[in-house]
């Protein structure tokens, strides 16, 4: 028992040292990166399919350069990456936060639109195209998508996203 009491703290310290070393290594790689470099590297990771690594770089960008235009855009990029990884609820939560924080920013119509697209996709499955009747889709997600598109059209009627939302509303109604 005494051996266990002595070994357990040593094991804990050695494991935390591994974690600390990994964090330090990661920080040294990105040290000195500009906001643009962070953004480009994150986008590259996501394009290559490394969604988690891309999201992590976007989050590091936001921490290192919170007021930059790249940090602001990275918020939308994270939401899109979460959507692509099928983490629909978290993607929508991120978009809701963005809309609340930046209600009049020029990228906000896109946030509204993406929120609708995500809700619409959330109501589908891979087999829907072949076997599922539209009447059997997730009604709450369809209703949310419908409401998100309506909110976009009402708040930003003269944007390209509003026009696309109108088309999607017609499809959702049918």
Order of alpha helices (4+ residues) and beta strands (2+ residues): alpha-alpha-alpha-alpha-alpha-alpha-alpha-alpha-alpha
